[in-house]
C-alpha cells in the first residue's frame, strides 16, 4: 500500500498539508510496511527538504501511489483515474460549484473519501481544522477591535510563525471593559475560548452575564439550548434539536442586548432558526457592534454576515438600518470578520494537529480491515464509478437535476 501527499493546486494557494514530516515519520514507525511519496511543492508550509531529511521520496510523479492525501479540492485536470483520494470535496451539501468535480470523480472511477465524512457511528466528526479556525477567528476579532477603536495594533496571523507567536502578540494588548459571547461548544468554540482564556478574560455563567454589568472584560459560552428554545414553550433537548430543529425558535436576543463582541462558533444545520435577523439588528436594545463569524454562513443565522471576507481584507461593516455593507469602522456599523478559510492563516500548527488526528483515527483502518467502519462511512464514491449507498442522495445533484 503506497500513500502519497499531493501538491495543493487550488487558488488562492493553501499551505496546509495532511501530514507534517514528523507525523509521516511516526506513521512509518508504526506501520513499517507503508510506502510514502511526497509530491513536490513550492507552497507547502513544510519545504520538500524537510521530508527528504527524514528519508522520504519527493517526486514530481506520484502516479504509482494507491491512496492520495490532500486538503482542498483537486482540479479536475489533475485527478488521476482509478485512485483513492482524501480531501475536502465540498460536495456533500450539493454545493453547485463542485458538481462538475464530483461528476469527474465518478467518470474517472475514483474512490473519494471526504475529510468531512470521517465520522464516528454517532455522526460526530473525527478530524478537522475546527480548533484552528476558532483560534484564528477569535484573534482576528480582537485585531478588528483594536484597529477600529484605535486601542492597539495586532499583526496579521499569517505574518506570525506559529500559535506561540500568536499568543505572544496577544500578551501585549489591554482590553477595554467589554462583554463577549461565544456560541457553540464544539472544536471551533473551544478554539476561540483558548484565545479568550489566554487573554485572562473572566468567564461568567449565562445567568450572571445576562443580568449583570462588570468592571472588567467577561465572556460566556452559549450552548444551543441557551440561544434557542422550543416554540411550544416546553423544555428543549439538544439531541432532539440536532435531529429536527423545526420546532425551535431563537432565544438569542437576551444575549444580543448584553453583548459587545460576538464570536460565532456554533454549528448551523438545515432548518435551524437564525440567531438574529436583520430586523433584530435594528432593535434599539441590540448591543452587538463586532462579530467574529467563524461559522460564516452567508445570509444565514448571523444577519450581518452578508459575504465572506478574505485573509487579505478580513473586515467589513454592516449598517443595520440600510442592511448594506459599509466601512468596518463606520459609525453605528457592526464590524464583521467573516474569513471562510481561517486555518490557512496558521498552516504549520493546523497541519500538525490535523496529521495527529488522521494518524490516530484513519490510518489504522487501512491495516485492521476497517474494524470501526471509518472508511466505509467516509466513502462517497466507489471504484466502479458509482455513489456509495450512504451518499446515493447525491445522484440528482450529479445528474444536474438539483
N, C-alpha and C positions, 0 to 999 in steps of 0.2 A: 504494500500500500504506500503510495507516494503522495505526499501533501505538497502544495505549492502556495506561497504567499504572492498574490498578484499585485501588480502595479495599479494604483488608483488613477483612473483616467477621466473622471468626471470633473467638470468645471463648475464653480471655482475649485481649485485644487484642494484636496483633503490630505493632510499629512499623517492621519492616523493609520494604524495597521492592526490586524487581528492579534499578531504575536510580536512582542519585542524580542530582540536577540536572546535575552536571558530566559524568557518564557519558552522559547523554542529549545534552548539548551536543556531546560527542565523536562520538556516533552521527550527529548531524545534520551535523557537519562532514565525516564520512567518506561519508555517504550523503545528500546534499542532497535527493534525491528522496523521502526518507522523511518522512511526516507523523506527528506525535506529539501525543497529547492526554493530559492527566492528569486522572483522576477526583478531584474534590475530597475531601480527607480531613482530619480534625482530629486524627488519631492518628499519622500518618506522622512518622518521625524528621526528615524534611526538610519544613518547612512549605510550603504551597502557594505562598507568596510567593517562595520561593527558585526555584521553577520559573518563575513569572511573570517574575521579574527577568531570566531568560535567554531570554525571549521565547516560552515555551511556553504553550499554551492550557490553562487549568484549568477544568473544566466538571463540572456535575452529571450531564450526559448524554454518555455515550461510545458510544451505540448505533450510531453510524456508523463505528466502528473495525472493522478486519478481524481484527486479532490482539491479544489481551488478555493482558497480563503481570501475574501476581500471585505471592504467596509461598505462603500457606496455602490450604486448601480453600475453594472458593467455595460459600456456602449455596445450596441448590437453587433457592430462590425468586429468587435474584439472578443466576442463569445466563441469558445472552442466547442464544437459539437461533441456529443456523447461523453460529457464530463459531469462530475458532481460539483456544484457551486454553492458556496455560502456567502451571502451578502444581504444588505438591506435592500430589498427589491421595490418597496413601496408600491405593492400591487394588491395586497390582501384586503384593502378597503376599496378596491376597484378605482384606484386613482387614474383618471383619464390619461394623464401624461405618460403613463408607463404601460398602457395596454399593448402597444407595439412590442415593447420589451418582453412581456410575458408570452406573447404570441410567437416571437422569435425563439424564445427558450424552448417552447413546445416543438416548434418546427425543427430545431437542432437536436432534439432528443436529449436535452439536458435535464438532469435531476437538480431541482432548485430547492435549497433549504434556506429559509429566511431567518436571520438572527432574531427577528421579532416573533417568530413562531416556535422558538426553542423554549418550551414551557414545561412546567410540572403537569401532573394529571389534573390538578385543580384549575389549570389555565394560567397561573401566575408565571411571569417571565423569569427565566433563569439567568439571562445575560443581557447586558445593555450598557449604555453610556449615561443612564439617568443621573447617577450621583454627580457626574462631571458637568452635566447640563445645569444641575442645581447649584453647584459651586460657582460656576462662571456666571450664571444668571443673577444670583444674589449679589455677587461682586459688582457686576455691571449696573445693578440697581443703585448701589451705593455710589458708584462712579458718576451716574447720572445726577444723583442728589448733590454731590459735591460741585459738579460743573454748573448745574442750573442755578444753585443758590450761592455760588462763589464761596463755598465753605472750605474746599480742599480740592486737590487735583490728583486723582489716581491714574496711573498709567494703564494703557490697554493690556488686557491679559495676554494677548498674542505677542507682546513685546517682552514678556517675563519668561524666565527659564522653565519654571515648574510651579507646582502648588505651594511649595515652601516660599517661593518668591512672591506669590500672590498674597499669602498671609503676612509676609514681612511688610508688604506695601500697606496693608490694612492697619498694621501696628502704628502707623504714623498719623492716622486721622483721628479726629474727635467729632462725635456725632451730636447733633442737637437733640433736644428733648422731643422725640417723635414716638409714635405708636406704629408698630409693624405687625401685619397679619400675614401668615404663611398658610396657604390652603394645601391640603393633602398630607399624607403620612407615609408615602412610598419613597423610593430611592431619590426621586427628584427633590421632594420636600426635605428629605433628610440631608441631601447635599447642600441645599440652601441654608438649612439650620446650622450646618457645620460652620458656615461663614459667619452667621449671626452670633453663634456661640463664641467663635474666635474673637469677635469684637466685644465680648463680655457684656452683651446686652441681656438684661434680665428677662427670663421667661415668666409669664404670669398665666393663671388659669383663664379660661374663656370668660367665666363669670366675673372675675375681677377686671379683666380687660374691657368688658362691655359696660361696666358700671363705675369705673374709677378713672381719675386723671393722675398723672405721675410727675415726679420731678426729675426723672431720668428716662432714657430710652428703654422701652419694653417691647416684647413681642409675645404673640400667642400662636399656637399651631391649631388651625381649624380643620377638623376632620369632616368628612362628607355628611355625617349625621348631625354636625353642628350647623353647617351652612345650607342644608336642605331639610325639608320636613314633609311629612305625608300630607297630601291635600285634604284628607278627611279628618285630620286632627289627631289621629291615632299615633302611637309610638312607632317610629321608623326602625328599620333593621337593615344593617349595611349589606348583608348578602342579598336580601330582597331587592334593595336598590340596584345593586350591580346586575341582578338577573333581569329586572324590569323597572326602570326609573320613571315610567309613565305616570305613576300615581304620586309623584313627588313634585314639590314646588320649591323655589329658592327661599332661603332664610338668611340671605347674606346681608341684607340692608342694615341689621343691627351692627354688623362689623364695619360696613361702609361708613356709618355715621361716627365711628370711633377710630378710624384708621387713617394715617397719613401716607404710609407706604405699603402697598400690597404686593406680595411675592406669590405669583400664581404657580403652584407646583402640583396641582391636582391632576387626576386623570379625568378626561371628559369623554363619555360614551354616547352612542346614538340614543336620542330620546331623552337625555338628561336635561334638567332645567338649566337655563342660563344662571350664572351667579348674579350678574347685574346687567340690566338692559340699558339702552340709550336713554329711555325715559327715567330710569333710576338715577343715571348720572346727572340728570337735570335737577334732581330733588335738592332743595335748598340746604338740607342737612347732610348731603353727600360730601364726605370729607376727603376722600382719597384724591391725592394730587400727583402720585407717582406709582406706576405699575411696572414691575419687572415680570413680564408674562413669559415664563419659561415653557409653559404648556403650548402657547402660541397657536391657538385655534382661531383662524381668521373669521371675522363676523360671527363669532360664536359666543361662548359663555361669559367672556370679558368684553363688554361692549366697545371699549376704547381701542381694542386691538383690531384695527381695520386693515392692516397689511403686515407682512413680516418685515423686519428691518435686517440690516446686514452687519457683519463684523466691521466693515469699513465705515458704516454710517448707522450706528446702533440705536439712535434715539429719534423719536419724533413726538409731536404734541397732538392731542386730540381736544378739540373745543366742544364741550358737551352741548352748548347752545346751538351751534351751527351743524354739529355732527361731522365736521370736516377736519382734515389734517392741518395743523399749524406748526410753527417752530416749537421745538421741545421746551423752550424756556419762555414761551408766550404767556402773557398774563391770563390767569384763570384757566389755563390749559391743564390737562392731565398729561404728565410726561410719561411716555411709553417706551419700554425696552422690549422688543419682540424678535430678537435674533432667533432664527429657527435651526441653526447649526452650532449651538454654543460649545459642545465638546471639542469642536475643531480648534478652538482658541487655546486648549490645553492638551495638545496632541500626545505629549510624552506620558503624562500621568494617565490620561484616558486610555491610551493603548496598553499600558502596563496593567491597569485594572481590568480591562476587557479580556486580555490574554489569560489572566489568572482565573477568571470565571469560565472562560472557554475550556481551559485545561482541566478544570475541576468537573464541569458538567457535560461537556460534549465529547472530548477526545476519548474518554473511557468507553463510550458507546461503540466505537469502531473496533474495540478489542474484547468486549464482553457480550457480543451478539445483541447489542442494544437492549440489555435486560430491563432497563427502566422505560423503554419506549420513547426515548428522547428523539431519535432520528425519525422514527415512524410518525410521530406527531408533527414534526417540523417539516416534513417533505411536502412540498407544494406540487411539484410535477414529477413524473416517473420517467424512466429511461426509454420508454416506448412512445413518448410524445403525448402523454395524457395527463390530466389533472388527477392528483390523488383523491381518494374518496372524501377525505376531510375538507378538501378545497374545491370540490366539484361545483360549489355555488359560484365559482368564478367563470363558468363556461359561457354564460351570456355576455359577460364582460369581455372575454377573449373574442367572442364572435361579433362584438360591436353592437349588441342589442341593448346594452345598458350604458 
